[in-house]
Amino acid sequence: MNGPIPAVVLGGTGYVAGELARLLAGHPHFALAALMSDSAPGEPVAAAFPHLASAYPRLRFSSQDDVRGILCETPQAALFSAAPHGVSAALIDALLGAAARAGTHPRVVDISADFRYRSAEEYTQVYRHAHGAPARLAEFTCAVPEQLKELTTPHVAHPGCFATAILLASVPLLKAGLIAPSIFVSGVTGSTGSGRKPVPGTHHPLRHGDLYSYSALQHRHVPEVTACARAASGVTAQYAFVPHSGPFARGIHVTLQAALTGNSNSEQVLGTLRAYYEGCPFVRVSTDAPRVKDVAASNYAHLSAVVMGGTVAVLCAIDNLNKGAAGGALQWMNRLFGLPETAGLTAPAPGWT
């Protein structure tokens, strides 16, 4: 193609859609052609995202018809969906169908949960409603970019933000057979992980200065983590996960604990992590404990590990909106178009968020 590749973002005024727009503003190969919103078509993008006014001073939210026209007129386009689960699948299906009839071939990265499962039955069991496009499931692969070298489907489903952190921490050790497949995880996430609409769990006066768990041992992303870990490591593990709401806006920190299968020490575990992520530019393994401020607003992940007796603790920090959502999705889209995986994603964390 001559010129930049048009990128379309579904999900309108949500935090992940805004983060995608921010990342695309500095991308060397993609250009934001449309940001779709069912609730605010025709409204200025800068009204919803004032911090993006300098990048998109005149851009307005697009309607579904606008997006369909772009996809049908462009031989190849990048379609990101940050629409809610239960909505994304049917929307993607309709747009891909229109593009196919027009003879165009957009590539899709879905950030919702709609294409993270291999079957509609698995999805329905978790989300309690019918899947919006079961015939499309075979066209998507769900994985963390660092844990799948060869992609065999035309489209990708990016795992959730907690799932990304847990998979980064556990898959290398499961694959190496260093840990027993019974894993305990405690995780803390920032308030942006709950979306833009204010609810008691994200309302600042309630969340500020506090820390509390939710959905203990019942988090809906656990089946997704189990399935992705099995695909990446060949091991079926059991995850006992307790998520927490943290008093900060961006970032995720998880602590994973498991029994060692042998007599590995801390250096051997760290060596296994380093070997697995060799050549992965966004993953750093260190003896220093990871800090959320060192990765917040970036696409980087920091990992560490320590052994005591027969137990290992693996620590992982990522940004929930970037590495866990928009950045990871852009990393995948770079690969789908044969671009450098790091394109548009190498900016370091601000450090003082």
C-alpha positions as CSV (number, residue, x, y, z in Angstrom):
1,M,0.0,0.0,0.0
2,N,1.1,3.6,-0.6
3,G,1.0,5.7,2.5
4,P,0.0,4.6,6.0
5,I,-2.3,1.7,6.7
6,P,-5.8,2.9,7.8
7,A,-6.7,1.9,11.3
8,V,-10.2,1.7,12.7
9,V,-11.0,1.5,16.4
10,L,-14.3,0.2,17.7
11,G,-15.2,1.1,21.3
12,G,-15.7,4.8,21.1
13,T,-15.2,6.7,24.3
14,G,-13.8,3.9,26.4
15,Y,-10.4,4.0,28.0
16,V,-8.9,1.3,25.8
17,A,-10.1,3.0,22.6
18,G,-8.6,6.2,23.8
19,E,-5.3,4.5,24.6
20,L,-5.3,2.9,21.1
21,A,-5.9,6.4,19.6
22,R,-3.0,7.7,21.6
23,L,-0.6,5.0,20.4
24,L,-1.7,5.2,16.8
25,A,-1.0,9.0,16.8
26,G,2.7,8.2,16.9
27,H,2.8,5.0,14.9
28,P,5.1,5.1,11.8
29,H,2.9,2.8,9.7
30,F,-0.8,3.0,10.9
31,A,-3.0,6.1,10.8
32,L,-6.2,6.4,12.7
33,A,-9.0,6.6,10.0
34,A,-12.0,6.2,12.3
35,L,-12.9,5.9,16.0
36,M,-16.4,4.5,16.1
37,S,-18.9,5.3,18.8
38,D,-22.6,4.4,18.8
39,S,-23.3,6.9,21.5
40,A,-21.5,9.9,20.2
41,P,-21.3,9.8,16.3
42,G,-20.3,13.1,14.9
43,E,-19.0,14.4,18.3
44,P,-15.4,15.6,18.5
45,V,-12.9,13.0,19.7
46,A,-11.1,15.7,21.7
47,A,-14.3,16.2,23.7
48,A,-14.1,12.7,25.1
49,F,-10.3,12.6,25.2
50,P,-9.0,16.2,25.8
51,H,-5.4,14.9,26.1
52,L,-5.6,13.8,22.5
53,A,-6.7,17.2,21.1
54,S,-3.2,18.0,19.7
55,A,-3.1,14.8,17.8
56,Y,-6.7,14.8,16.6
57,P,-7.9,18.4,16.6
58,R,-10.6,17.9,13.9
59,L,-11.4,14.1,14.1
60,R,-15.0,13.2,15.0
61,F,-16.4,9.9,16.2
62,S,-17.6,7.8,13.3
63,S,-20.8,5.7,12.9
64,Q,-20.9,2.1,12.0
65,D,-21.8,3.1,8.4
66,D,-18.8,5.3,8.2
67,V,-16.5,2.4,9.4
68,R,-18.1,0.0,7.0
69,G,-17.4,2.4,4.1
70,I,-13.7,2.7,5.1
71,L,-13.3,-1.1,5.4
72,C,-15.0,-1.7,2.1
73,E,-13.0,0.9,0.2
74,T,-9.6,-0.1,1.6
75,P,-7.8,-3.2,0.3
76,Q,-6.3,-3.8,3.7
77,A,-7.0,-2.1,7.0
78,A,-6.3,-2.6,10.7
79,L,-9.5,-3.1,12.7
80,F,-9.2,-3.0,16.5
81,S,-12.2,-3.8,18.6
82,A,-12.4,-2.3,22.1
83,A,-16.1,-2.8,22.2
84,P,-17.7,-4.5,25.2
85,H,-17.9,-8.3,25.4
86,G,-21.2,-9.5,24.1
87,V,-21.2,-6.6,21.5
88,S,-17.8,-7.0,19.8
89,A,-18.4,-10.4,18.1
90,A,-21.5,-9.4,16.2
91,L,-20.1,-6.1,15.2
92,I,-16.9,-7.6,13.9
93,D,-18.9,-10.3,12.1
94,A,-21.0,-7.7,10.3
95,L,-18.0,-5.6,9.3
96,L,-15.9,-8.5,8.1
97,G,-18.9,-9.8,6.1
98,A,-19.3,-6.4,4.4
99,A,-15.6,-6.3,3.7
100,A,-15.7,-9.8,2.2
101,R,-18.5,-8.9,-0.1
102,A,-16.5,-5.8,-1.2
103,G,-13.4,-7.9,-1.8
104,T,-11.3,-6.3,0.9
105,H,-9.4,-8.0,3.7
106,P,-9.1,-6.1,7.0
107,R,-7.1,-7.8,9.8
108,V,-8.7,-7.8,13.3
109,V,-7.4,-7.7,16.8
110,D,-10.2,-8.0,19.3
111,I,-9.5,-6.8,22.8
112,S,-12.9,-7.9,24.2
113,A,-13.5,-11.4,25.5
114,D,-15.6,-12.5,22.6
115,F,-13.0,-14.4,20.7
116,R,-10.8,-15.7,23.5
117,Y,-12.4,-19.2,23.6
118,R,-12.2,-22.0,21.1
119,S,-16.0,-22.8,21.2
120,A,-19.2,-20.9,21.7
121,E,-20.1,-23.3,24.5
122,E,-17.0,-22.3,26.5
123,Y,-17.8,-18.7,26.1
124,T,-21.4,-19.1,27.0
125,Q,-20.5,-21.0,30.2
126,V,-18.4,-18.0,31.4
127,Y,-20.5,-15.1,30.1
128,R,-24.0,-16.5,30.4
129,H,-25.2,-15.4,27.0
130,A,-24.9,-16.8,23.5
131,H,-21.9,-16.0,21.4
132,G,-22.4,-13.3,18.8
133,A,-20.6,-14.9,15.9
134,P,-19.7,-18.6,16.6
135,A,-18.8,-19.2,13.0
136,R,-15.9,-16.7,13.3
137,L,-14.2,-18.4,16.3
138,A,-11.9,-20.5,14.2
139,E,-10.5,-17.3,12.6
140,F,-9.1,-16.1,15.8
141,T,-6.2,-17.2,18.0
142,C,-5.9,-16.0,21.6
143,A,-2.4,-15.6,23.1
144,V,0.1,-13.3,24.5
145,P,2.4,-12.1,21.7
146,E,5.6,-13.4,23.4
147,Q,4.1,-16.8,23.8
148,L,3.2,-17.6,20.2
149,K,5.9,-17.5,17.5
150,E,3.8,-18.5,14.5
151,L,0.2,-17.3,14.0
152,T,-2.0,-19.5,11.8
153,T,-5.2,-17.5,11.8
154,P,-6.0,-14.2,10.1
155,H,-7.2,-12.5,13.3
156,V,-6.2,-12.3,17.0
157,A,-7.9,-12.1,20.3
158,H,-5.7,-10.4,22.9
159,P,-6.0,-11.8,26.4
160,G,-7.3,-9.6,29.2
161,C,-5.0,-7.5,31.3
162,F,-4.9,-9.7,34.4
163,A,-4.6,-12.7,32.1
164,T,-1.6,-11.2,30.3
165,A,0.3,-10.7,33.5
166,I,-0.5,-14.1,34.9
167,L,0.5,-15.8,31.6
168,L,3.8,-13.9,31.4
169,A,4.7,-15.1,34.9
170,S,3.5,-18.7,34.7
171,V,3.9,-20.1,31.2
172,P,7.7,-20.3,31.0
173,L,7.9,-22.3,34.3
174,L,5.1,-24.6,33.4
175,K,6.6,-25.3,30.0
176,A,10.0,-26.0,31.6
177,G,8.4,-28.3,34.2
178,L,9.8,-26.3,37.1
179,I,6.5,-25.9,38.9
180,A,3.6,-28.0,39.9
181,P,0.4,-27.1,38.0
182,S,-1.4,-25.8,41.0
183,I,-0.8,-22.1,41.1
184,F,-1.9,-19.4,43.5
185,V,-2.1,-15.8,42.2
186,S,-2.8,-12.5,44.0
187,G,-3.2,-9.5,41.7
188,V,-3.8,-5.8,42.1
189,T,-5.2,-3.6,39.3
190,G,-5.7,0.1,38.7
191,S,-9.2,1.7,38.4
192,T,-9.0,2.1,34.7
193,G,-9.3,-1.7,34.3
194,S,-13.0,-1.3,35.3
195,G,-13.9,0.9,32.4
196,R,-14.9,4.5,32.1
197,K,-18.5,4.4,33.5
198,P,-18.3,5.2,37.2
199,V,-19.3,2.4,39.5
200,P,-18.7,1.9,43.3
201,G,-15.5,-0.1,42.6
202,T,-13.9,2.7,40.6
203,H,-15.4,5.9,42.1
204,H,-12.4,7.8,43.4
205,P,-13.6,8.7,47.0
206,L,-14.3,5.0,47.6
207,R,-11.2,3.6,46.0
208,H,-8.6,6.2,47.0
209,G,-6.5,5.1,50.0
210,D,-8.1,1.6,50.1
211,L,-7.3,-1.9,48.9
212,Y,-9.8,-4.7,48.7
213,S,-10.4,-8.0,46.9
214,Y,-13.3,-8.9,44.6
215,S,-14.5,-12.1,42.8
216,A,-12.0,-14.1,45.0
217,L,-11.4,-17.5,43.4
218,Q,-14.3,-16.8,40.9
219,H,-12.8,-14.3,38.5
220,R,-14.2,-14.9,35.0
221,H,-10.8,-14.6,33.3
222,V,-9.4,-17.8,35.0
223,P,-10.8,-20.2,32.4
224,E,-9.2,-18.0,29.7
225,V,-5.9,-18.1,31.5
226,T,-6.1,-21.9,31.9
227,A,-6.8,-22.3,28.2
228,C,-4.0,-20.0,27.0
229,A,-1.5,-21.5,29.4
230,R,-2.4,-25.0,28.1
231,A,-1.9,-23.9,24.5
232,A,1.4,-22.1,25.2
233,S,2.9,-24.7,27.6
234,G,1.2,-28.0,27.0
235,V,0.3,-28.2,30.7
236,T,-3.2,-28.0,32.2
237,A,-2.7,-25.9,35.3
238,Q,-5.2,-24.9,38.0
239,Y,-5.1,-21.2,39.0
240,A,-6.5,-20.0,42.3
241,F,-6.7,-16.3,41.7
242,V,-7.7,-13.5,44.0
243,P,-7.8,-10.0,42.3
244,H,-7.7,-6.7,44.2
245,S,-8.7,-3.2,43.4
246,G,-5.8,-0.8,44.0
247,P,-5.9,2.9,44.8
248,F,-4.2,4.0,41.5
249,A,-5.4,4.5,37.9
250,R,-3.0,2.5,35.8
251,G,-1.1,-0.7,36.2
252,I,-1.2,-4.3,37.4
253,H,0.9,-6.2,39.8
254,V,0.6,-9.9,40.3
255,T,2.3,-12.3,42.7
256,L,2.3,-15.9,41.6
257,Q,3.2,-18.7,44.0
258,A,3.7,-22.4,43.2
259,A,5.5,-25.5,44.5
260,L,8.8,-26.4,42.7
261,T,9.0,-29.8,41.2
262,G,12.8,-30.0,41.9
263,N,15.5,-28.2,43.7
264,S,15.7,-25.1,41.6
265,N,17.1,-21.9,43.3
266,S,16.2,-18.3,42.5
267,E,19.0,-17.9,39.9
268,Q,17.9,-21.0,38.0
269,V,14.2,-19.8,37.9
270,L,15.4,-16.4,36.7
271,G,17.5,-18.0,34.1
272,T,14.6,-20.0,32.8
273,L,12.5,-16.8,32.5
274,R,15.4,-15.0,30.8
275,A,15.9,-17.8,28.3
276,Y,12.2,-18.0,27.5
277,Y,11.9,-14.3,26.8
278,E,15.2,-13.9,25.0
279,G,14.6,-11.8,22.0
280,C,11.3,-10.4,23.4
281,P,12.0,-6.6,23.6
282,F,9.1,-5.8,25.9
283,V,9.8,-8.2,28.7
284,R,12.5,-7.5,31.3
285,V,13.6,-10.1,33.8
286,S,15.5,-8.8,36.8
287,T,16.5,-9.7,40.4
288,D,14.8,-6.4,41.4
289,A,11.2,-6.6,42.4
290,P,9.0,-5.0,39.7
291,R,7.2,-1.7,40.3
292,V,4.1,-0.5,38.7
293,K,5.5,3.0,38.2
294,D,8.3,1.6,36.0
295,V,5.8,0.2,33.5
296,A,2.7,2.2,33.8
297,A,1.6,3.8,30.4
298,S,4.1,1.6,28.5
299,N,4.1,-1.7,26.7
300,Y,6.8,-3.2,28.9
301,A,6.5,-6.0,31.4
302,H,8.9,-6.5,34.3
303,L,9.3,-9.9,35.9
304,S,11.3,-11.2,38.9
305,A,11.3,-14.4,41.0
306,V,12.5,-15.7,44.3
307,V,12.7,-19.2,45.8
308,M,12.4,-20.2,49.4
309,G,12.5,-23.9,50.2
310,G,10.2,-25.7,47.8
311,T,8.2,-22.6,46.8
312,V,8.7,-20.0,44.1
313,A,7.1,-16.6,43.9
314,V,7.1,-14.9,40.5
315,L,6.3,-11.2,40.4
316,C,5.0,-9.3,37.3
317,A,4.1,-5.7,36.7
318,I,2.4,-4.4,33.5
319,D,0.2,-1.5,32.5
320,N,-3.4,-2.7,32.2
321,L,-4.4,-0.3,29.4
322,N,-1.2,-0.6,27.4
323,K,0.5,-4.0,27.6
324,G,-2.6,-5.6,28.9
325,A,-4.9,-4.2,26.2
326,A,-4.1,-1.5,23.6
327,G,-0.4,-1.9,23.4
328,G,-0.6,-5.7,23.3
329,A,-3.2,-5.4,20.5
330,L,-1.0,-3.0,18.5
331,Q,1.9,-5.4,19.0
332,W,-0.2,-8.1,17.4
333,M,-1.4,-5.9,14.6
334,N,2.3,-5.1,13.8
335,R,2.8,-8.8,13.4
336,L,-0.3,-9.3,11.3
337,F,1.0,-6.8,8.8
338,G,4.6,-8.0,8.8
339,L,5.8,-4.9,10.5
340,P,8.5,-4.7,13.2
341,E,6.8,-5.9,16.4
342,T,8.1,-2.9,18.3
343,A,6.8,-0.3,15.8
344,G,5.1,2.6,17.7
345,L,5.5,0.9,21.1
346,T,9.1,1.6,22.3
347,A,8.4,4.7,24.4
348,P,9.5,4.1,28.0
349,A,7.2,4.5,30.9
350,P,6.8,8.1,32.2
351,G,7.9,7.0,35.6
352,W,5.9,9.6,37.7
353,T,2.4,8.7,36.8
